[in-house]
Amino acid sequence: MFSKITNTDKLHFTFLFMSFINFIIIIFIGSVMAITIQTVCDMDSAYIFLSRISHLPKNPYSVLLISILAFLFLLVMMWIRRKQEITSVRLGVWFAAEIILCMIIMEELSFSTNAILLFVMADILLYLTSNVNRMIYMLCMIVLYLICNYEVMSRYVSMLSFMEYISVYDASMRAALSSALTTLSSLNIIVFILHMIFVVQDKLKENKHFIEMNNELKNLNEQLKEYADIREKMGETRERNRLAREIHDTLGHTLTGLSVGLDACVVTSDIDLEATKKQLRLLSETARRGLKDVRRSVDKLRPDALEHYTLKEALDKMIQEFHEVTDVSIHFVCHLPKLVFDNDEEEVIYRIIQEGMTNAVRHGKAKEIYISIAKERNILILIIEDDGIGCENIKPDFGLHHMQERVSLLQGNIRFYGSNGFVIIAEIPIREGVL
C-alpha cells in the first residue's frame, strides 16, 4: 500500500500537515493571550499583572482575529498561485506578499513563533524551478527566520512576550503551556525537515529521469543514424540496380541490334547498295532511340557542372555554351546576390533552365530567351520565356512532364503558357534560402 504513495503525494501531505500545525500554533498563542487577559480581568489582578510586564498588551481578540484572517488569506494566495501560470517576476511579487503576511502574523503574536516562515519556505521549494532563484529566496528566508524572534525584534518593537502572558499562572501551568508551544514548533521543524528530504528526493528522481531520457535520446539518435545509413545504402543499391537494368535492357539491346545490322550491311554493300543505305538509315534511327533511352536512364544523376561549380557559375557556363552552339540570344537576370540551396534544389533549378532553353530552340524555334530568378519570402520564382512560335494547346511531353515531377518533389508548382511565345513559371519552396 505504502509503495503506491508517490514522492509528490508525500510533498503534498507534508505541506498540508505544516499548514495544519501552523494554524494550530496561531490558534494556541492567540487563545492563550486572550484567555490570559480575560483571566486577569476576572481575578481583579490587572494591577499586579501590569506591574510585572514591560509593555501594555494588545487587544487579544483582535490579535487572534487578525492572525487567523492573515493566515487564511495566505493559504488562499498559495492556492491561487498554484492554479495560474505565473512568470518569474510576478512570482517574486507573490512571495513578497506572502512574506508580508507572515510578518503581520508574527507581529500580532509578538514574535512568539517564527514557524510560519518554514511553512512559506516549504512552499517556495515546491514552485521555484531555477536553482539561482531558489538559492536567493532560501537565503532571504533563512535570514528572516534568524532575526524574526522576540529576543531580536523586541529591541525595535514594543511588545509583550509569550512568557510574560503566562507569568500569571502557577509553575506547572507555565511549564505545560511553554512545553505545548515548544512541542508544536518542534513538530513543525520535523515536518519541514521531512519535506526538505522529499524535495531532494524529488529533484534527484527528476535529474535521474532527465539523464535516462538524455541517454534514450542519444540511443535513438544513434539508431536513426544507422537507419539513415541503411536507407542511403539501400537507395544507392536500388539506383545501381535501376541503372544496371536500364543499361542492360536499352544499351545491350541497341548494341546487339547495331552489331547484327552492321554485319548485314557488310554483306549487302557489294550486292545491293540501296538496301544497304536503307539498312543504315534503320540502324541510325535505332542508335538515336538507344541514345534517347540511355539519356532517360541517367537523367536522374546530378549534372557534372554542379559537381565542380556553384549553381550561379554552372548556369552561366551552360548558358554561354548553349549560346555559342545555337547562336540564340539568352538574357539571364538573377535578382539575388548569391544562390545557396540544397543539392536537390540546385539540381531542379539547373534542369528546368536546361530543359527550358532546349525546348525553346527545338520546338519553339526561338531567337531570344529570357531567364529570371527572384525570391519572395521563402519561395524561389523562376521564369523562362522566349519569342518562339509558342503552343496554344499545351500537352506536356516528356520534358515538361519531367519538369513537373522534379518541382513536385520539392512541394513546388510549375505552370506553362504558350499563347505568346512560351513561358515557364516555377515556384519552388527553398529550405536554406539565399545568403
Secondary structure in CASP SS format (residue, H / E / C, confidence):
PFRMAT SS
TARGET T0000
AUTHOR 0000-0000-0000
METHOD secondary structure of the structure
MODEL  1
M C 1.00
F H 1.00
S H 1.00
K H 1.00
I C 1.00
T C 1.00
N H 1.00
T H 1.00
D H 1.00
K H 1.00
L H 1.00
H H 1.00
F H 1.00
T H 1.00
F H 1.00
L H 1.00
F H 1.00
M H 1.00
S H 1.00
F H 1.00
I H 1.00
N H 1.00
F H 1.00
I H 1.00
I H 1.00
I H 1.00
I H 1.00
F H 1.00
I H 1.00
G H 1.00
S H 1.00
V H 1.00
M H 1.00
A H 1.00
I H 1.00
T H 1.00
I H 1.00
Q H 1.00
T H 1.00
V H 1.00
C H 1.00
D H 1.00
M C 1.00
D C 1.00
S C 1.00
A H 1.00
Y H 1.00
I H 1.00
F H 1.00
L H 1.00
S H 1.00
R H 1.00
I C 1.00
S C 1.00
H C 1.00
L C 1.00
P C 1.00
K C 1.00
N C 1.00
P H 1.00
Y H 1.00
S H 1.00
V H 1.00
L H 1.00
L H 1.00
I H 1.00
S H 1.00
I H 1.00
L H 1.00
A H 1.00
F H 1.00
L H 1.00
F H 1.00
L H 1.00
L H 1.00
V H 1.00
M H 1.00
M H 1.00
W H 1.00
I H 1.00
R H 1.00
R H 1.00
K H 1.00
Q C 1.00
E C 1.00
I C 1.00
T C 1.00
S H 1.00
V H 1.00
R H 1.00
L H 1.00
G H 1.00
V H 1.00
W H 1.00
F H 1.00
A H 1.00
A H 1.00
E H 1.00
I H 1.00
I H 1.00
L H 1.00
C H 1.00
M H 1.00
I H 1.00
I H 1.00
M H 1.00
E H 1.00
E H 1.00
L C 1.00
S C 1.00
F C 1.00
S C 1.00
T C 1.00
N C 1.00
A H 1.00
I H 1.00
L H 1.00
L H 1.00
F H 1.00
V H 1.00
M H 1.00
A H 1.00
D H 1.00
I H 1.00
L H 1.00
L H 1.00
Y H 1.00
L C 1.00
T C 1.00
S C 1.00
N H 1.00
V H 1.00
N H 1.00
R H 1.00
M H 1.00
I H 1.00
Y H 1.00
M H 1.00
L H 1.00
C H 1.00
M H 1.00
I H 1.00
V H 1.00
L H 1.00
Y H 1.00
L H 1.00
I H 1.00
C C 1.00
N C 1.00
Y H 1.00
E H 1.00
V H 1.00
M H 1.00
S C 1.00
R C 1.00
Y C 1.00
V C 1.00
S C 1.00
M C 1.00
L C 1.00
S C 1.00
F H 1.00
M H 1.00
E H 1.00
Y H 1.00
I H 1.00
S H 1.00
V H 1.00
Y C 1.00
D C 1.00
A H 1.00
S H 1.00
M H 1.00
R H 1.00
A H 1.00
A H 1.00
L H 1.00
S H 1.00
S H 1.00
A H 1.00
L H 1.00
T H 1.00
T H 1.00
L H 1.00
S H 1.00
S H 1.00
L H 1.00
N H 1.00
I H 1.00
I H 1.00
V H 1.00
F H 1.00
I H 1.00
L H 1.00
H H 1.00
M H 1.00
I H 1.00
F H 1.00
V H 1.00
V H 1.00
Q H 1.00
D H 1.00
K H 1.00
L H 1.00
K H 1.00
E H 1.00
N H 1.00
K H 1.00
H H 1.00
F H 1.00
I H 1.00
E H 1.00
M H 1.00
N H 1.00
N H 1.00
E H 1.00
L H 1.00
K H 1.00
N H 1.00
L H 1.00
N H 1.00
E H 1.00
Q H 1.00
L H 1.00
K H 1.00
E H 1.00
Y H 1.00
A H 1.00
D H 1.00
I H 1.00
R H 1.00
E H 1.00
K H 1.00
M H 1.00
G H 1.00
E H 1.00
T H 1.00
R H 1.00
E H 1.00
R H 1.00
N H 1.00
R H 1.00
L H 1.00
A H 1.00
R H 1.00
E H 1.00
I H 1.00
H H 1.00
D H 1.00
T H 1.00
L H 1.00
G H 1.00
H H 1.00
T H 1.00
L H 1.00
T H 1.00
G H 1.00
L H 1.00
S H 1.00
V H 1.00
G H 1.00
L H 1.00
D H 1.00
A H 1.00
C H 1.00
V H 1.00
V H 1.00
T H 1.00
S C 1.00
D C 1.00
I C 1.00
D C 1.00
L H 1.00
E H 1.00
A H 1.00
T H 1.00
K H 1.00
K H 1.00
Q H 1.00
L H 1.00
R H 1.00
L H 1.00
L H 1.00
S H 1.00
E H 1.00
T H 1.00
A H 1.00
R H 1.00
R H 1.00
G H 1.00
L H 1.00
K H 1.00
D H 1.00
V H 1.00
R H 1.00
R H 1.00
S H 1.00
V H 1.00
D C 1.00
K C 1.00
L C 1.00
R C 1.00
P C 1.00
D H 1.00
A H 1.00
L H 1.00
E H 1.00
H H 1.00
Y C 1.00
T C 1.00
L H 1.00
K H 1.00
E H 1.00
A H 1.00
L H 1.00
D H 1.00
K H 1.00
M H 1.00
I H 1.00
Q H 1.00
E H 1.00
F H 1.00
H H 1.00
E H 1.00
V H 1.00
T H 1.00
D C 1.00
V C 1.00
S E 1.00
I E 1.00
H E 1.00
F E 1.00
V E 1.00
C E 1.00
H C 1.00
L C 1.00
P C 1.00
K C 1.00
L C 1.00
V C 1.00
F C 1.00
D C 1.00
N H 1.00
D H 1.00
E H 1.00
E H 1.00
E H 1.00
V H 1.00
I H 1.00
Y H 1.00
R H 1.00
I H 1.00
I H 1.00
Q H 1.00
E H 1.00
G H 1.00
M H 1.00
T H 1.00
N H 1.00
A H 1.00
V H 1.00
R H 1.00
H C 1.00
G C 1.00
K C 1.00
A C 1.00
K C 1.00
E E 1.00
I E 1.00
Y E 1.00
I E 1.00
S E 1.00
I E 1.00
A E 1.00
K E 1.00
E E 1.00
R C 1.00
N C 1.00
I E 1.00
L E 1.00
I E 1.00
L E 1.00
I E 1.00
I E 1.00
E E 1.00
D E 1.00
D C 1.00
G C 1.00
I C 1.00
G C 1.00
C C 1.00
E C 1.00
N C 1.00
I C 1.00
K C 1.00
P C 1.00
D C 1.00
F H 1.00
G H 1.00
L H 1.00
H H 1.00
H H 1.00
M H 1.00
Q H 1.00
E H 1.00
R H 1.00
V H 1.00
S H 1.00
L H 1.00
L C 1.00
Q C 1.00
G C 1.00
N E 1.00
I E 1.00
R E 1.00
F E 1.00
Y E 1.00
G C 1.00
S C 1.00
N C 1.00
G C 1.00
F E 1.00
V E 1.00
I E 1.00
I E 1.00
A E 1.00
E E 1.00
I E 1.00
P E 1.00
I C 1.00
R C 1.00
E C 1.00
G C 1.00
V C 1.00
L C 1.00
END
